[in-house]
Amino acid sequence: MAAANELRLLPWTGPDGKPCYLSTDDRGGYVSRLADNIEAVQLGAAAELLEHAFETLNDKDAALEETRRLAKELTGALRDVLRVATSRGHLQAASEPREPAY
């Protein structure tokens, strides 16, 4: 099993909104692949939403309600992207060779 500092933050939360982690040495396992796929979907959705945001914010006739909905969707996408970045940062740090402490 992976050490405590090598837990993978998964791209979803538990029932109470708390983070979910995966402890495994098998990065090709089912849950790892599922998490990779969900992260890819989340990043793709964020990229599409960013394009939509650019168009909406440049539209002088955009309704206030549309802009508020966009802000809410951007907030959710940013949360997802930050979770992916955190997870991948931890994975990268865990897989990098450690320098000896002197």
Rosetta blueprint (number, residue, H / E / L):
1 M L
2 A L
3 A L
4 A H
5 N H
6 E H
7 L L
8 R E
9 L E
10 L E
11 P E
12 W E
13 T E
14 G L
15 P L
16 D L
17 G L
18 K L
19 P E
20 C E
21 Y E
22 L E
23 S L
24 T L
25 D L
26 D L
27 R L
28 G L
29 G L
30 Y H
31 V H
32 S H
33 R H
34 L H
35 A H
36 D H
37 N H
38 I H
39 E H
40 A H
41 V H
42 Q H
43 L H
44 G H
45 A H
46 A H
47 A H
48 E H
49 L H
50 L H
51 E H
52 H H
53 A H
54 F H
55 E H
56 T H
57 L H
58 N H
59 D L
60 K L
61 D L
62 A L
63 A L
64 L H
65 E H
66 E H
67 T H
68 R H
69 R H
70 L H
71 A H
72 K H
73 E H
74 L H
75 T H
76 G H
77 A H
78 L H
79 R H
80 D H
81 V H
82 L H
83 R H
84 V H
85 A H
86 T H
87 S H
88 R H
89 G H
90 H H
91 L H
92 Q H
93 A H
94 A H
95 S H
96 E L
97 P L
98 R L
99 E L
100 P L
101 A L
102 Y L
